[in-house]
Amino acid sequence: MRIAVIGTGYVGLVTGVALSDIGHIVTCIDIDPEKVKTLNQGVPTIYEPGLEALMQKNMRARRLSFTSHHRTGVEEARVVYIAVGTPQRSDGSANLDYVMQAARDVAAVITHPVIVVIKSTVPVGTNERIRRLMNAITKDGIRVDIASNPEFLREGSAVEDTFHGDRIVIGADEPGVADVLEEINRPFGIPVLKTDLYSSEMIKYASNAFLATKISFINEIANICDQLGANVDEVARGMGLDHRIGRQFLKAGIGYGGSCFPKDTKALVQLAGNHHHDFNLLKSVIEVNNHQQVILLERMLGRFGSLEGKKVAVLGLAFKPNTDDLRESPALALIPKLNALGAQITAYDPIAAGNAKKQLGSAAVFTENISDALRGADCALIITDWPDIKKMDLETYVRLMAAPVVFDGRNCYSLDAAARAGIEYHSIGRPSCLPELIR
C-alpha cells in the first residue's frame, strides 16, 4: 500500500521506516528541506539503534523516500500518517499547532479520498476536531476518514518495540477504516485492539501516566528505604514477584524524563482539569519526580557541605541510554544547579554530549571520553546508566579520581562490588558504602 508519513522526528521516522520494511511504499514528508536532504542521503536525523541500517535497506529497495513537498508526498497515498510533535505549553496542555497545520497542509493538496492516521499523542477529542477541519478544507468534498493509532515506542529501543510490541491500538468510528489499518499492520504479527477514537486517544495517556506512577511510587519507597536502612532493590524484587504488580518500572533512580512521560502526565492533569476533575494522584506523581531529579544534589551537599571549587564528573546526559535525547533529562536540572553552587563540571556522554553543549553552553566541559570526565574529580555523579558506565571496572574511579566518591542516580553497581573496589558509594534507596571517609 502507498503510505505518506508527515513528520520525520522520533515517531515519524521510525514509523515510516518500519512500514516500508514490511512491504509498503512510504514517502516521509518534512517541512525542513535541510532535514530532508540529510535523510535522502541515508542519514537519520535522530539517534536510534538499528534505524540507519533499516532505513538504508528500504531506500535501496525503493520502498522509502523523503520529500519536503506535501503534494508530491500524498498524491498517490491511500493512507496518510500524521506524526508531528505535540510539545507542552506553559500551562501543561499539549500544543496542537503542528498537528493542525499538518492536517491543513494535507487537506489542501489531496485529490482523492484518504484515511488520515493520527500517530501523534493528542488529547481526547482531537481526532474528531481534525476530521471536521480537513473535511471543511478538501476540494470538491473529497472524503477524509480519521483513525487514531497511538505509538508505544521507547526511545533507545523504538525499532525493537515496533516489530515486537505488546499491542497495536487502532481507534476509528468507521469499521472499514479500522480494517484497513489492521491490514496495514498485519505483517508485524502483533495483537491489534480496535476501539473508538476517544478510547484510543485515552489509552495512550493512561498508559504513560500509569508507568510514570509506578516509577514515582518506587522512588518514594526508595526514599523511605534511605531513612530506614532497607535496600530498595530487595523490596522491588519482592514486590515484582507478585504477578499483579510485575517487575517492570520498579527500578529506583533519579526520576523519569524524555519526550513522553513528563509531557503526557502534565497534559492529562490539564485535560482532567478542563473537565472539572482534580487529578490529585497524577499531580503527586509529577511532584515526586521533580524532587527526585535533584535528590542526589542534596546528598552531595550533605556530604561535602559546599561544592565551591569541587571538580564534579557528571556521567551520562541523555534522559536514558541509547538515545541522544535530553528532553526532561535530570542533567538539565542538575548541571545548572551544580554550576551555580561553584562546582567545576566535566560531563560525559557517548552520544548526547554535543546536544548537551548546545543547551547548557559553558555550564560544563563536555566530553565523549569517560576518562576525561573522571580524571582529577572530587566526586562523580551518574545520571544515565549507559552500558559502558555500568560495565566499567570500579577501580577506574580509584585510579583516575582525586577521591573515589560516587553518587549513583541509577543504581548501576552492586553494593558488594562498590565495597570491594574501595569507593565511597551513595545510591538510591540502598545503604551507602563508606569504606573510609575520604576528604
C-alpha positions in Angstrom: 0.0 0.0 0.0 1.2 3.5 -0.7 1.5 5.5 2.5 2.7 9.0 3.4 4.1 10.0 6.8 4.0 13.6 7.9 6.9 14.4 10.2 10.3 12.8 10.4 11.0 13.1 14.1 11.4 10.3 16.5 7.9 8.8 15.9 7.5 9.7 12.3 10.9 8.4 11.0 10.7 5.1 12.9 7.1 4.6 11.7 7.9 5.3 8.1 11.0 3.1 8.1 9.2 0.2 9.8 6.2 0.4 7.4 8.5 0.3 4.4 10.3 -2.7 5.9 7.1 -4.7 6.0 6.5 -4.0 2.3 4.6 -0.7 1.9 5.7 2.1 -0.3 6.3 5.0 2.1 7.0 8.7 1.4 8.0 10.7 4.5 7.3 14.4 4.4 9.0 17.1 6.5 8.8 20.9 6.0 12.6 21.3 6.7 14.4 21.0 3.4 17.8 20.5 5.0 16.5 17.7 7.1 15.0 16.0 4.0 18.3 16.4 2.2 20.1 14.6 5.0 17.5 11.8 5.1 17.8 11.3 1.3 21.5 10.7 1.9 20.5 7.7 4.1 21.5 9.5 7.3 18.9 9.5 10.1 18.4 12.8 11.9 17.8 11.1 15.2 19.9 8.5 17.1 18.1 5.2 17.4 19.9 1.8 17.4 19.2 -0.2 14.3 17.4 2.6 12.5 20.1 3.7 10.0 20.7 0.2 8.5 17.0 -0.4 8.2 16.4 3.0 6.6 19.2 2.5 4.0 17.9 -1.1 3.2 14.5 0.2 2.3 15.7 3.2 0.4 17.8 0.9 -1.8 14.7 -1.3 -2.3 12.8 1.9 -3.4 10.2 1.5 -0.7 11.2 4.6 1.2 11.7 8.2 0.1 11.7 11.7 1.6 10.3 15.0 0.4 9.5 18.5 1.7 6.5 18.8 -0.7 3.2 17.7 0.6 1.6 17.4 -2.8 4.3 15.1 -4.1 4.2 13.0 -0.9 0.5 12.4 -0.7 -0.5 12.3 -4.4 -0.8 8.5 -4.6 -1.1 7.7 -0.9 -4.2 5.8 0.3 -3.2 6.4 3.9 -1.5 9.4 5.5 0.0 9.3 9.0 0.5 12.5 10.9 3.4 12.1 13.3 4.5 15.6 14.3 5.3 16.9 17.7 2.8 18.0 20.4 5.1 19.9 22.7 4.0 21.1 26.1 2.5 24.6 26.6 3.3 26.7 29.6 0.1 25.5 31.3 0.9 21.8 30.8 -1.5 21.3 27.9 -0.5 19.8 24.6 0.3 22.3 21.8 -1.6 21.0 18.8 -0.5 23.7 16.4 1.8 21.4 14.4 -0.8 18.7 14.2 -3.5 21.1 13.0 -1.1 22.6 10.5 -0.2 19.2 9.1 -3.9 18.4 8.7 -4.4 21.7 6.8 -1.4 21.0 4.6 -2.7 17.6 3.7 -6.3 18.6 3.2 -5.2 21.4 0.8 -3.5 19.1 -1.7 -5.2 15.7 -1.6 -7.1 14.8 -4.8 -8.7 11.5 -3.7 -10.3 10.0 -0.6 -7.7 9.2 2.1 -7.5 7.8 5.6 -5.6 10.1 7.9 -4.0 8.3 10.9 -3.1 10.4 13.9 0.1 8.9 15.3 0.9 12.0 17.4 -0.1 11.9 21.1 -3.2 14.2 21.3 -5.8 14.9 23.9 -9.2 13.1 23.8 -11.4 14.7 21.1 -8.6 15.9 18.9 -9.1 13.3 16.2 -12.7 14.5 15.8 -11.5 18.1 15.5 -9.1 17.1 12.8 -11.8 15.3 10.9 -14.1 18.3 10.8 -11.2 20.6 9.9 -10.0 18.5 7.0 -13.4 17.8 5.5 -14.1 21.5 5.6 -10.9 22.3 3.6 -10.8 19.5 1.0 -11.7 20.4 -2.6 -14.9 19.0 -4.1 -15.9 17.3 -0.9 -13.2 14.7 -1.1 -13.8 12.4 1.9 -11.3 12.2 4.7 -11.6 9.4 7.3 -9.7 9.6 10.5 -8.1 6.9 12.6 -6.1 7.0 15.9 -3.0 4.8 16.1 -1.0 5.9 19.2 2.6 4.9 19.4 4.1 3.0 22.3 7.8 3.3 21.5 10.6 3.6 24.0 13.5 5.8 22.8 16.6 3.7 22.5 14.6 0.6 21.6 12.0 2.0 19.2 12.9 -0.3 16.3 12.6 -3.3 18.6 9.3 -2.1 20.0 7.9 -1.5 16.5 8.5 -5.1 15.4 7.9 -6.8 18.8 5.4 -4.6 20.6 2.7 -5.8 23.0 -0.3 -4.4 21.1 -1.3 -2.1 18.2 -4.2 0.2 19.1 -6.5 1.4 16.3 -9.3 3.8 17.1 -11.9 4.5 14.4 -15.6 5.2 14.2 -16.0 3.5 10.8 -15.3 -0.3 10.9 -13.9 -0.3 7.4 -11.3 2.3 8.4 -10.1 0.1 11.3 -10.0 -2.9 9.0 -7.6 -1.1 6.5 -5.3 -0.1 9.4 -5.3 -3.7 10.7 -4.4 -5.0 7.3 -1.5 -2.5 7.0 -0.1 -3.7 10.3 -0.8 -7.4 9.8 2.9 -8.2 8.8 4.1 -7.1 12.3 2.3 -10.1 13.8 1.3 -8.0 16.9 -2.1 -8.3 18.6 -4.5 -5.5 17.4 -7.0 -3.8 19.6 -9.7 -1.9 17.7 -11.7 0.7 19.6 -13.4 4.0 19.2 -11.5 7.3 18.7 -11.9 8.7 22.2 -10.8 5.5 23.9 -7.8 5.1 21.6 -6.6 8.6 22.5 -7.1 7.9 26.2 -5.3 4.6 26.1 -2.0 6.4 25.3 -2.3 9.0 28.1 -3.5 6.4 30.6 -0.7 4.0 29.8 2.1 6.6 30.2 0.5 8.0 33.3 0.4 4.6 34.9 4.0 3.8 34.1 5.1 7.2 35.5 3.1 6.4 38.6 5.0 3.1 39.1 8.3 5.0 38.8 7.4 7.7 41.3 6.0 5.1 43.7 9.2 3.0 43.8 11.2 6.2 44.2 9.2 7.2 47.2 9.7 3.7 48.6 13.4 4.2 47.9 13.5 7.5 49.8 11.9 5.7 52.8 14.4 2.9 52.5 17.2 5.5 52.7 15.8 6.6 56.1 15.3 3.1 57.4 18.4 1.3 56.1 16.4 -1.0 53.9 17.5 -1.9 50.3 15.1 -0.9 47.6 16.5 -3.5 45.2 15.3 -6.2 47.6 12.0 -4.5 48.2 11.4 -4.2 44.4 12.3 -7.8 43.8 9.9 -9.0 46.5 7.1 -6.8 45.1 7.8 -7.8 41.5 7.3 -11.5 42.2 3.6 -10.7 42.7 2.2 -11.2 39.2 -0.4 -8.5 40.0 2.4 -5.9 40.3 5.1 -7.2 38.0 8.8 -6.3 37.9 8.8 -3.7 35.2 9.2 0.0 36.1 10.2 -0.8 39.7 13.8 0.4 39.3 14.6 3.2 41.7 16.5 6.2 40.4 16.5 9.9 39.9 13.3 10.0 38.1 11.8 9.8 34.6 12.5 12.1 31.7 12.2 12.1 27.9 9.6 13.3 25.4 6.6 11.3 26.7 6.2 10.8 30.5 6.7 14.4 31.6 4.6 15.9 28.8 1.8 13.3 28.9 1.3 13.3 32.6 1.0 17.1 32.7 -1.3 17.1 29.7 -3.6 14.5 31.3 -3.7 16.6 34.5 -4.6 19.7 32.4 -7.2 17.7 30.4 -8.8 16.4 33.6 -8.9 19.9 34.9 -10.6 21.2 31.8 -13.4 18.8 32.6 -13.6 19.7 36.3 -11.7 16.8 37.6 -8.8 17.4 40.0 -6.3 14.6 39.2 -4.5 14.7 42.6 -2.8 11.3 42.2 -1.1 12.3 39.0 -0.2 15.7 40.4 1.7 13.9 43.2 3.5 11.7 40.7 4.8 14.8 38.9 5.8 16.5 42.2 7.7 13.4 43.4 9.5 13.2 40.1 10.5 16.8 40.1 12.1 16.4 43.6 13.7 13.1 42.7 15.7 14.6 39.9 17.7 16.7 42.3 17.8 14.4 45.4 21.4 13.5 44.9 22.4 17.2 44.9 21.0 17.4 48.5 23.1 14.3 49.4 26.2 15.8 47.8 25.8 19.0 49.8 25.2 16.9 52.9 28.5 15.0 52.2 30.7 18.0 51.3 29.0 21.0 52.9 30.0 23.2 50.0 30.6 22.3 46.3 32.5 25.6 45.7 35.6 24.6 43.6 34.8 20.9 43.7 35.6 19.0 40.5 32.4 17.0 39.6 32.3 14.4 36.9 28.8 14.0 35.5 28.4 10.6 33.8 25.6 10.5 31.3 23.5 13.3 30.0 20.7 11.8 27.9 17.5 11.0 29.8 18.1 7.3 29.2 20.7 5.1 27.4 20.8 4.5 23.6 19.4 7.9 22.7 20.8 11.5 22.2 17.6 13.0 23.6 18.0 15.3 26.6 14.3 16.3 26.9 13.5 16.5 30.6 16.8 14.8 31.5 17.9 15.2 35.1 21.1 16.5 33.7 19.3 19.7 32.6 18.1 20.3 36.1 21.3 19.3 37.9 24.1 20.8 35.9 22.9 24.5 36.2 22.4 24.0 39.9 25.9 22.5 40.3 27.3 25.3 38.3 25.5 27.9 40.5 27.0 26.3 43.6 30.5 26.8 42.2 31.3 23.3 41.1 33.7 22.7 38.2 31.9 20.2 35.9 33.1 17.9 33.3 30.2 15.9 31.7 30.5 12.7 29.7 28.0 11.1 27.3 28.9 8.9 24.4 26.1 10.2 22.2 24.5 13.3 23.7 27.5 15.5 24.6 27.1 17.6 21.5 23.4 18.2 22.1 24.1 19.0 25.8 26.7 21.6 24.9 24.1 23.4 22.7 21.6 23.5 25.6 23.9 24.0 28.6 26.7 26.1 27.0 29.5 27.0 29.3 27.9 25.4 32.4 30.2 22.4 32.0 33.0 21.0 29.8 31.5 18.2 27.7 33.4 15.1 26.5 32.7 11.8 24.8 35.6 10.2 26.8 34.7 8.9 30.2 38.3 9.1 31.4 38.5 12.8 30.7 35.5 13.4 32.9 36.8 11.3 35.8 40.4 12.5 35.9 41.1 14.5 39.0 37.4 14.7 40.0 36.4 15.1 43.7 33.2 13.2 43.1 31.2 11.5 40.3 27.5 11.8 39.6 25.9 9.1 37.5 22.8 10.4 35.6 22.4 7.9 32.7 23.1 4.2 33.0 24.9 3.8 29.7 26.3 0.2 29.3 29.9 1.5 29.4 29.3 3.1 32.7 27.6 0.0 34.1 30.3 -2.3 32.9 33.3 -0.1 33.9 35.8 -1.6 36.2 35.1 0.2 39.5 38.8 0.5 40.2 38.8 3.1 37.4 37.2 5.6 39.9 40.1 4.9 42.3 42.7 5.2 39.7 41.5 8.4 38.0 39.7 10.5 40.6 41.2 12.7 43.2 38.9 10.9 45.6 36.6 8.0 44.6 33.3 9.4 45.8 30.4 8.3 43.6 26.8 9.4 43.7 24.8 6.9 41.6 21.4 8.1 40.4 20.7 4.8 38.5 22.0 2.1 41.0 24.4 0.8 38.4 26.6 -1.2 40.7 26.1 -3.8 43.5 26.9 -2.7 47.0 29.4 -5.6 47.2 31.2 -4.5 44.1 31.5 -1.0 45.4 32.8 -2.2 48.8 35.4 -4.4 47.1 36.6 -1.6 44.9 37.0 0.7 48.0 34.9 3.5 46.6 32.6 5.7 48.7 29.3 4.9 47.1 25.9 6.6 47.5 23.0 5.3 45.5 19.2 5.5 45.6 17.3 3.6 48.3 20.3 1.5 49.4 22.8 1.8 52.3 25.9 3.8 51.4 29.3 2.2 51.1 31.7 4.0 53.3 35.0 2.1 53.3 36.7 5.1 54.7 35.9 8.8 55.0 37.6 10.4 52.0 38.5 14.0 52.3 
